[in-house]
């Protein structure tokens, strides 16, 4: 099982980026997939989660209304569209799957993911 995260970069405040998480050896349709982030000096936090099959979506309060998680079954990829980016969104972003469940609370994700993608750095700065 592999998760390949990409799409990070440097963007000005108010800008947008789309992160991609390409999965191999399993179908993203049948597993909850989550995005986490870790800012310098802070703990890793759940940002968003998309449930298996039914495709319900969940967001941390800090990103609600600005970020959108989605899934492309044909490409076996999960995306995180990030709009209206703020400097406090600066972090390394990771996608993860297996052994997790999406949560309606601000925690966003229950459980410790079995598989993690390599992080992709998002820097929001003018």
C-alpha angles and dihedrals in degrees: 000000000000135000118196115196121194143152103080123135147125117308135167121246110279092028131118139237133178119215121202130205112193115195130204133189093023138051118253087212092073103043136060109249122200139188120217131181137200121200122199110285094004136101122259112267136193113250106175142347136196119202125229120266098342091058098216111169132217132192139189112246091246093064103029111129093017105060128055126193120203142164134226108201095190093054091036088227136132120210135202112202109199119195133174090024119200131201088251089063088069107121146108107278123211133187119213142177147177126059093032136106128202116246133208091216125086088265087073094192134053120204136019113286117241094210130039132186121223111270125259118210120234116190120186110192142131 
